[in-house]
Amino acid sequence: MLIESEFFLLMDQQDMVIHKRMKENMRQVFEEEFVMSNICQKYMEYMMKNNTGETTYALDEHLKKNEIPVKKISDFDISRHDNSYTMYLHRHTYIELDYVYRGSCNYYIDNEDKVICLKEKELCIINQNVVHGIETFNKEDVIIKCMIPFGYIETEQGDLEEQETQINKFLSNSLNEIITKASYLIYHIRDYAGIDEILYQLFYEYVNKNTGWRHSIKNYLSLFFLKLMCIEETGNPIAVEIEEENLNMTKILSCIQKNYQYITLKDLAKDMHFHENYLSRVIKQNLQMNFRDLLSQIRLKEAERMLVNTNLPIARIAVQVGYQKPNFFYKLFKEQYGVTPTQYRKSVISK
């Protein structure tokens, strides 16, 4: 039987490791845990240059004020949620399991307006790329976060698709990299034994890292998912599917608009963690144009603004909006506006 003091001892050990690493090299920790955008890179350089010690507070404020960060991992991870962090929205390149061991938390999905209150002995399993955030209320709230790379899900996708349980459907969709829907599952497990013991074992294996610890974690995760299947037979979980296009179109457009001079479909797909074909299809379905035409439209709109508001030579404008060959820029501009850039500028000045 699980002794709670032993569980908390493991959590404390893990907290010490995390805080020590943050104190010794916050930049390295940040680069290991987040997909580093140009903004994040410049922020970290600023932090290092100014030698600021307000690491936790400053990091929270940065994450809240800038674009939604993408968290990544190279291996399995489990820890207690740090209650000193303010809530910030983020998304993952992996599956996350969040379990309220004690107390409660607010769980934000997609934005700060959509909030779910998770109570004690409830857990949420959330798919990759779903924007979310965790807010605790006091230091007594204990939320266990389990980050699961897809390589730790030891089951054949074909077997998953033959099952009708919600967790199998969720895992099958998660393993399908071109699935068009993101999702999350919420389980009420207060009346079901065994979950706490499995999470303790996951903590134990991860903290101690004895020989074969990864294999042990895969086995315990398989047992954990099996427990959830059994729970579904007597109590239905809350299963929610979100149209991933709606979740991500704003981010896609924002990313293109910020980086239109040099961005490619390949770059965008990599940053959004999608296959190029899937990303291209999402753009086509939502905007009735392909990526190339969308990028061209954004570039030409910026060129139009520069023609009206600056005295820059047209060849220079072409380069600044992303076209290294001015003749190609001239051709596209005339197709879009019916006149050449020179004629457009003259017509605006003459008014």
C-alpha positions as CSV (number, residue, x, y, z in Angstrom):
1,M,0.0,0.0,0.0
2,L,1.3,3.5,-0.9
3,I,2.6,5.5,2.0
4,E,2.0,9.2,1.3
5,S,5.1,10.4,3.0
6,E,7.2,8.3,0.6
7,F,5.5,9.8,-2.4
8,F,6.1,13.4,-1.1
9,L,9.7,12.5,-0.4
10,L,10.1,11.6,-4.1
11,M,8.4,14.8,-5.2
12,D,10.7,16.8,-2.9
13,Q,13.8,15.1,-4.4
14,Q,12.6,15.9,-7.9
15,D,11.9,19.5,-7.0
16,M,15.5,19.9,-5.6
17,V,16.9,18.6,-8.9
18,I,14.8,21.0,-11.0
19,H,15.5,24.0,-8.8
20,K,19.2,23.2,-8.8
21,R,19.4,23.0,-12.6
22,M,17.4,26.3,-12.9
23,K,19.8,28.0,-10.6
24,E,22.9,26.7,-12.3
25,N,21.9,27.3,-15.9
26,M,18.5,28.7,-16.6
27,R,19.3,29.2,-20.3
28,Q,20.2,25.6,-20.8
29,V,17.0,24.4,-19.1
30,F,14.9,26.8,-21.1
31,E,16.5,25.7,-24.4
32,E,16.0,22.0,-23.5
33,E,12.3,22.5,-22.6
34,F,11.1,25.0,-25.2
35,V,11.2,25.4,-29.0
36,M,13.3,28.6,-29.1
37,S,11.8,31.3,-31.2
38,N,13.8,34.4,-32.1
39,I,11.9,36.3,-29.5
40,C,12.8,33.8,-26.8
41,Q,16.4,33.7,-27.9
42,K,16.7,37.5,-27.7
43,Y,15.0,37.4,-24.3
44,M,17.5,34.8,-22.9
45,E,20.4,36.9,-24.3
46,Y,19.0,39.9,-22.5
47,M,18.7,37.9,-19.3
48,M,22.3,36.7,-19.5
49,K,23.7,40.1,-20.5
50,N,22.0,41.9,-17.6
51,N,22.7,39.0,-15.2
52,T,19.2,39.4,-13.7
53,G,18.3,37.1,-10.8
54,E,14.6,37.4,-11.2
55,T,14.5,34.1,-13.2
56,T,11.1,32.6,-12.2
57,Y,9.1,35.9,-12.2
58,A,10.8,37.2,-15.3
59,L,10.3,34.0,-17.2
60,D,6.6,33.9,-16.3
61,E,6.0,37.5,-17.4
62,H,7.9,36.8,-20.7
63,L,5.8,33.8,-21.4
64,K,2.5,35.6,-20.7
65,K,3.3,38.6,-22.8
66,N,4.7,36.9,-25.9
67,E,3.6,34.3,-28.4
68,I,2.4,30.9,-27.0
69,P,5.5,28.9,-26.4
70,V,6.0,25.3,-27.5
71,K,7.4,22.9,-24.9
72,K,9.4,19.9,-26.0
73,I,11.1,17.0,-24.3
74,S,13.7,14.5,-25.3
75,D,12.6,11.8,-22.8
76,F,9.9,10.9,-20.4
77,D,9.5,13.3,-17.5
78,I,7.4,13.5,-14.3
79,S,7.3,16.2,-11.7
80,R,5.1,18.2,-9.3
81,H,3.7,21.4,-10.7
82,D,5.5,24.4,-9.3
83,N,2.9,26.5,-7.5
84,S,5.1,29.6,-7.6
85,Y,4.6,29.8,-11.4
86,T,1.9,32.0,-12.7
87,M,-0.4,30.4,-15.3
88,Y,0.8,30.8,-18.9
89,L,-0.7,29.2,-22.0
90,H,1.6,26.8,-23.9
91,R,1.4,23.7,-26.1
92,H,3.5,20.5,-26.5
93,T,5.1,18.2,-28.9
94,Y,4.1,15.3,-26.7
95,I,1.2,13.9,-24.6
96,E,0.8,15.4,-21.1
97,L,-1.0,13.9,-18.1
98,D,-2.0,16.2,-15.3
99,Y,-3.3,14.6,-12.1
100,V,-4.7,16.5,-9.1
101,Y,-3.3,14.5,-6.2
102,R,-4.5,17.0,-3.6
103,G,-6.5,20.2,-3.7
104,S,-7.7,21.6,-7.1
105,C,-6.6,23.7,-10.1
106,N,-7.9,25.7,-12.9
107,Y,-7.2,24.1,-16.3
108,Y,-7.3,26.5,-19.2
109,I,-8.0,25.1,-22.7
110,D,-7.3,27.0,-25.9
111,N,-7.5,30.5,-24.2
112,E,-8.0,32.2,-20.9
113,D,-11.7,32.3,-21.2
114,K,-12.3,28.6,-21.4
115,V,-11.5,27.2,-17.9
116,I,-12.2,23.8,-16.3
117,C,-11.9,23.3,-12.6
118,L,-10.1,20.0,-11.9
119,K,-10.8,18.7,-8.4
120,E,-8.9,16.3,-6.2
121,K,-8.4,12.8,-7.8
122,E,-9.3,14.0,-11.3
123,L,-6.9,13.9,-14.2
124,C,-6.6,15.4,-17.6
125,I,-4.7,13.8,-20.5
126,I,-4.1,16.3,-23.2
127,N,-2.9,15.8,-26.8
128,Q,0.0,17.5,-28.5
129,N,-0.5,21.1,-29.9
130,V,-3.6,21.8,-27.6
131,V,-3.0,25.2,-26.0
132,H,-3.5,25.0,-22.2
133,G,-2.3,26.2,-18.9
134,I,-2.5,25.3,-15.2
135,E,-3.4,27.6,-12.3
136,T,-3.2,26.6,-8.7
137,F,-4.7,28.4,-5.8
138,N,-2.4,27.8,-2.8
139,K,0.8,25.8,-1.9
140,E,-1.3,22.9,-0.6
141,D,-2.5,22.0,-4.2
142,V,-0.5,19.1,-5.5
143,I,-0.6,18.6,-9.3
144,I,1.5,15.8,-10.8
145,K,2.6,16.4,-14.4
146,C,3.6,13.5,-16.5
147,M,5.1,14.2,-20.0
148,I,4.9,11.2,-22.3
149,P,6.8,11.0,-25.6
150,F,5.0,8.9,-28.2
151,G,7.9,6.4,-28.1
152,Y,6.7,5.4,-24.6
153,I,3.3,4.3,-25.8
154,E,4.0,0.6,-26.4
155,T,1.1,-0.5,-28.4
156,E,0.4,-1.2,-32.0
157,Q,-1.8,1.4,-33.7
158,G,-3.8,-1.3,-35.4
159,D,-4.7,-2.8,-32.1
160,L,-5.8,0.6,-30.8
161,E,-8.2,1.2,-33.6
162,E,-10.0,-2.1,-32.9
163,Q,-10.8,-0.9,-29.4
164,E,-13.8,1.3,-28.6
165,T,-12.6,2.8,-25.3
166,Q,-12.0,6.5,-25.2
167,I,-8.4,6.2,-24.1
168,N,-7.6,3.9,-27.0
169,K,-9.3,6.3,-29.4
170,F,-7.3,9.1,-27.9
171,L,-4.0,7.2,-28.2
172,S,-4.7,6.1,-31.7
173,N,-5.4,9.7,-32.7
174,S,-2.3,10.9,-30.9
175,L,-0.1,8.5,-32.7
176,N,-1.6,9.5,-36.1
177,E,0.6,12.5,-37.0
178,I,-1.8,13.8,-39.7
179,I,-5.0,13.5,-37.5
180,T,-7.2,16.6,-38.0
181,K,-8.5,16.8,-34.4
182,A,-6.8,17.5,-31.1
183,S,-8.4,16.3,-28.0
184,Y,-8.3,15.8,-24.2
185,L,-9.8,13.4,-21.7
186,I,-10.9,14.0,-18.1
187,Y,-11.2,11.2,-15.7
188,H,-12.8,11.1,-12.2
189,I,-10.8,8.4,-10.4
190,R,-11.5,9.0,-6.7
191,D,-13.3,5.7,-6.4
192,Y,-10.7,3.6,-8.3
193,A,-7.7,2.1,-6.6
194,G,-4.2,1.7,-8.1
195,I,-3.7,5.0,-9.9
196,D,-1.7,6.7,-7.1
197,E,0.5,3.6,-6.8
198,I,1.3,3.6,-10.5
199,L,2.2,7.3,-10.4
200,Y,4.4,6.6,-7.4
201,Q,6.3,3.9,-9.3
202,L,6.7,6.2,-12.3
203,F,8.2,8.8,-9.9
204,Y,10.4,6.2,-8.3
205,E,11.8,4.9,-11.6
206,Y,12.4,8.4,-13.0
207,V,14.0,9.9,-9.9
208,N,16.3,6.9,-9.2
209,K,17.1,5.9,-12.8
210,N,18.2,2.4,-12.0
211,T,19.3,0.1,-14.8
212,G,16.3,-0.5,-17.2
213,W,14.3,2.4,-15.8
214,R,12.9,3.4,-19.2
215,H,11.6,-0.1,-19.8
216,S,10.0,-0.1,-16.4
217,I,8.3,3.2,-17.1
218,K,6.9,1.9,-20.4
219,N,5.5,-1.1,-18.5
220,Y,3.9,1.1,-15.8
221,L,2.4,3.4,-18.4
222,S,0.9,0.4,-20.2
223,L,-0.6,-0.6,-16.8
224,F,-1.8,2.9,-16.3
225,F,-3.7,3.0,-19.6
226,L,-5.1,-0.4,-18.8
227,K,-6.5,1.0,-15.6
228,L,-8.1,3.8,-17.5
229,M,-9.8,1.3,-19.8
230,C,-11.3,-0.5,-16.8
231,I,-12.5,2.9,-15.3
232,E,-14.3,3.5,-18.6
233,E,-16.4,0.4,-18.2
234,T,-18.1,1.8,-15.1
235,G,-17.8,5.5,-15.5
236,N,-17.6,7.5,-18.7
237,P,-14.8,10.0,-18.9
238,I,-15.3,13.5,-20.4
239,A,-13.9,13.3,-23.9
240,V,-13.5,16.4,-25.9
241,E,-12.3,16.8,-29.5
242,I,-11.3,20.2,-30.8
243,E,-11.1,21.1,-34.4
244,E,-7.3,21.5,-34.8
245,E,-7.8,23.9,-37.7
246,N,-9.6,26.3,-35.4
247,L,-7.0,26.0,-32.8
248,N,-4.1,26.7,-35.1
249,M,-5.1,29.0,-38.0
250,T,-4.5,32.1,-35.9
251,K,-1.1,30.8,-35.0
252,I,-0.3,29.9,-38.6
253,L,-1.3,33.3,-39.9
254,S,0.6,35.1,-37.1
255,C,3.7,33.1,-37.8
256,I,3.6,33.9,-41.5
257,Q,2.9,37.6,-41.0
258,K,5.9,37.9,-38.6
259,N,8.3,36.0,-40.8
260,Y,6.9,36.6,-44.4
261,Q,10.3,37.7,-45.8
262,Y,11.9,34.3,-45.5
263,I,9.4,31.7,-44.3
264,T,8.8,28.5,-46.3
265,L,6.1,25.9,-46.0
266,K,8.7,23.5,-44.7
267,D,9.8,26.0,-42.0
268,L,6.3,26.6,-40.9
269,A,5.4,22.9,-40.8
270,K,8.5,22.3,-38.6
271,D,7.6,25.1,-36.3
272,M,4.0,24.0,-36.0
273,H,5.0,20.3,-35.6
274,F,2.9,19.2,-38.6
275,H,3.5,17.4,-41.8
276,E,3.8,19.7,-44.8
277,N,0.9,18.0,-46.6
278,Y,-1.4,18.4,-43.6
279,L,-0.5,22.0,-43.1
280,S,-1.0,22.8,-46.7
281,R,-4.4,21.2,-46.6
282,V,-5.4,23.1,-43.5
283,I,-4.5,26.4,-45.1
284,K,-6.3,25.5,-48.3
285,Q,-9.5,24.4,-46.5
286,N,-9.7,27.5,-44.3
287,L,-8.5,30.3,-46.7
288,Q,-9.3,28.8,-50.1
289,M,-5.8,29.5,-51.2
290,N,-2.5,27.6,-51.0
291,F,0.5,28.6,-48.9
292,R,2.4,30.2,-51.8
293,D,-0.6,32.4,-52.7
294,L,-1.1,33.3,-49.1
295,L,2.5,34.3,-48.6
296,S,2.5,36.3,-51.8
297,Q,-0.7,38.1,-50.7
298,I,1.0,39.1,-47.4
299,R,4.2,40.2,-49.1
300,L,2.4,42.3,-51.7
301,K,0.3,43.9,-49.0
302,E,3.4,45.0,-47.2
303,A,5.0,46.2,-50.5
304,E,1.9,48.3,-51.1
305,R,2.3,49.9,-47.7
306,M,6.0,50.6,-48.3
307,L,5.3,52.1,-51.8
308,V,2.8,54.6,-50.2
309,N,4.7,55.4,-47.0
310,T,8.3,55.3,-47.9
311,N,10.7,56.6,-50.6
312,L,12.6,53.4,-50.9
313,P,13.6,52.3,-54.4
314,I,11.2,49.6,-55.7
315,A,14.1,47.1,-56.1
316,R,14.9,47.6,-52.4
317,I,11.2,47.1,-51.5
318,A,11.1,43.9,-53.5
319,V,14.1,42.5,-51.5
320,Q,12.7,43.7,-48.2
321,V,9.4,41.8,-48.6
322,G,11.2,38.6,-49.6
323,Y,11.8,38.7,-53.4
324,Q,15.4,38.5,-54.4
325,K,14.5,39.0,-58.1
326,P,12.8,42.4,-58.7
327,N,11.4,41.3,-62.1
328,F,9.5,38.5,-60.4
329,F,8.1,41.0,-57.8
330,Y,7.1,43.3,-60.7
331,K,5.2,40.5,-62.4
332,L,3.3,39.4,-59.2
333,F,2.5,43.0,-58.2
334,K,1.0,43.7,-61.6
335,E,-1.1,40.5,-61.5
336,Q,-2.4,41.5,-58.1
337,Y,-3.1,45.2,-58.7
338,G,-3.3,45.6,-62.4
339,V,-0.5,48.2,-62.6
340,T,3.3,48.1,-62.0
341,P,4.7,49.2,-58.6
342,T,6.0,52.4,-60.2
343,Q,2.5,53.2,-61.7
344,Y,0.9,52.4,-58.3
345,R,3.2,54.7,-56.4
346,K,2.6,57.6,-59.0
347,S,-1.1,57.2,-58.8
348,V,-1.1,57.5,-55.0
349,I,1.2,60.5,-55.0
350,S,-0.9,62.3,-57.7
351,K,-4.1,62.1,-55.6
